[in-house]
Amino acid sequence: MDTTRLDDSTATRLLSTAVANLQRDHPVHWTHLVSDDSELVPQRVLHPVFARSFDWHSCVHQTWLAVRLLRLRPSLEGADSARSVLSSLITPANCAVEASFFASRAGRFWERPYGWAWLLLLDAELRTGGMPWSVEPIASVLRDRWLEWISAARLPVRTGTHSNTAFATSLVFDAAQAVGDFELASACLEAALRWHREDADYGGFEPDAADFLSPALMTADLMRRALDDVDFAAWFLRFLPSLEEARWKGLREPFPVDDPSDAYGSHLAGLALSRAWNWEALAGALPAMHRYAELAATAAAAHREAGWRYVFGHGYMADHWLGTFAAYLDVGALT
């Protein structure tokens, strides 16, 4: 049975929200290190492509959302307006400014890894979808920055927020696979194995109040990319050997969200969506008779149902990003 929620009506709402976000200057969350008053410039001066939708990374993935929907459903209501907005933002001149920032000293760490990963995924979407826009100058710089960083990164970051390395590395691996970048894909897999191959008896407590990613499930979702089916099934049992027990109820079942309009409340709403795609991917990667296969499928359905409740109608702290996670759940990253 088709369980997607992303019919044309819902896709139109997501596209409309994304396009509105891409044109909204305020509120904006600045995170730059400022050395003197001369550096206090509007976000759109440093980042003329991705200045809006609250912060840089959200603007990048709201752009991905608009492009993804236009690629899959080019006749959606509002599609022409969306194309016009994208054409006004993704220009060679604007991309050159963004690329110059990331090539500078200030851009060596900024938005790593989360924002970089979404930009590389957006680049792959544009390159493989025959779309009329290109972010190649930015992607070229960030690809090199990514390789420099990940090749030397001895340890992962196991958080439930933007710094989580498993999620970002999964996105970059998928992007690299889509465009045939063997060097980049290999670097991601090598890092996954370096960070997580020996992981066993995961002992974290999830979720934290600010989580929109599950450290445990994101790790597993990355490792299913790095290992063959047999090795992954064995690794997953070692990683979470007591997944059926009461200890892991909070991982198997959606966590209640008291106020999805609150910044951290919206994170927990997004957590249900990201867990849903993790559980769905894990259910698909495990053999049918695996001890956790049915558990994963049940958890996926519960999180999908919970996550979609929060996608619309909870104010800008939710609207500026949740639609991306809903679309990622239902239409995937790349085809």
ABEGO torsion letter per residue (X at the ends): XBABABBAAAAAAAAAAAAAAAABAOBBBBABBBABAAABBBAAAABAABABGGBAAAAAAAAAAAAAAAAABAABBGAAAAAAAAAAABBAAAAAAAAAAAABAAAAABGOAAAAAAAAAAAAAAAAAGBABBAAAAAAAAAAAAAAAAAABABBBBBABAABAAAAAAAAAAAAAAAGBAAAAAAAAAAAAAAAAABBGBABBOBBAABABBAAAAAAAAAAAABBAAAAAAAAAAABAAAABAAAAAAABBBBBABAABAAAAAAAAAAAAAAAAAAAAAAABBAABAAAAAAAAAAAAAAAAAAAAABGAEAAAAAAAAAAAAAAAAEABX
